[in-house]
Amino acid sequence: MKSKNFILTAMLMASPSVMMAQQNIQKAFDALLNDNIVEIKTHHSTERDPETGKKEAQADVYDLMITDPAVMHHIKDIQKAFEKDNDKAYQLRTVSHAGSDYTSLAVGNGRKQSVAIGKMKGSDYIYACFLDKDDPEKKYRYAYAMEWLEKDKKTHVRLAVTYATTQQYRESKRHISRITVNGNDINIDGNGFSFGDGFPLNGSFAFGTDSISSFPLHGNRDAEQWLSEFNIYKNLFMRKPNGHAASQYATYIYKLCKKADKLEDAEKKMVAAEIKKLKNKTKDEFIQELFDMSVERLKK
């Protein structure tokens, strides 16, 4: 009985055309959920247009633990299922030993809800996105994801299925204004900001293209927003640790560390370790001092 709710949800959402696209992944998910596992936490949500009844958002998330070695083959089976369905996906991403590099899969229009994948430090994860074949406008997609971490002879697993508008559609609906800071263009919308084409990385991020990586320019940040912002500046610095903008990125990181009260001790420890890696990448004494002060701020 443990996975009946998930399977029922999958059956309700899986029209024949959808099953043609993701049937191998869905079957592999169901096989794991029907085996000898421990369910830690589950989440199911669906939103529909009240007038048409058309689905607009969905999230099915299972946090599991595997203690039986005989069940471990399902992890490989699911990975193979992603490979089999890859030719029908418009996006597929795999990440090994995640930590600060996690992905948030959008749900619905991506404004109110998302599902994080890759937040277990040291985990591996994989996800793929498929257009909803029953949507003639091709603005909705299904995302399937698995994250897993083996530790102390136990394997923690997260399975997720989300239904949302595509990243391309969401970006087309944004009302974006552009400002210039120190000669660099920054795009701002109601949800947050992203670096424009004028920025040193040409708008590229360390996140997947279906991720939610926006955060407020001002005000209090929660831990997830804080870590997302830190990860952006960290990756910007690592690309050009001796570039002309390196001191600017280091200063931003120092400002973040002055307001790290929302982080848990384990998160502060992880960030401090990353900052020490950044320090080793530069010979600039001013930047090194900034990073030392950043680590000291995290201890307060």
FENWOHU-V766943 format. One line per field, one symbol per residue. psi: psi as a letter, one per 30 degrees, with the letter a starting at -180 (. if undefined). burial: + if it has 16 or more other C-alpha atoms within 10 Angstrom, else -. A space follows every 50 residues. Layout:
psi: ???
burial: ???
This chain:
psi: ffgeeeeeeeeefileeeeeegeeeeeeeeeeffailkkeklkkkkklkf efgkkfkkkjkkklkkfjfffffeeeeeeeeeeegeffkfkkkkkkhlcf ilkjklkbggefklkkkgfjkglllklkkkkjfgjffhfllkkkkkkkkk khgkjkkkkkklkllleeeeeffkjklklkjhgkkkkkaffbllkafflf ghgklgllfgljgllkelakkleeeeeeeeeeeeeeefeifglfgeeeee eeeeeeffhgffkleeeeeeeeeeeeeeefflgjeeeeeeeeeeeeeff.
burial: --+--++-++---+---++-++++++++++-++---+----+-------- ----+++++++++++++------++-+++-+++-++-++-++-----+-+ ++++++++++--++++++++-++++++++++++------++++++++++- ----+++++++++++++-----------------++++----++++--++ ---+++++++++++++----+--+++++++++++++++--+----++-++ ++++-++--++-+---++--++-++--++--+----++-+++-++-++--
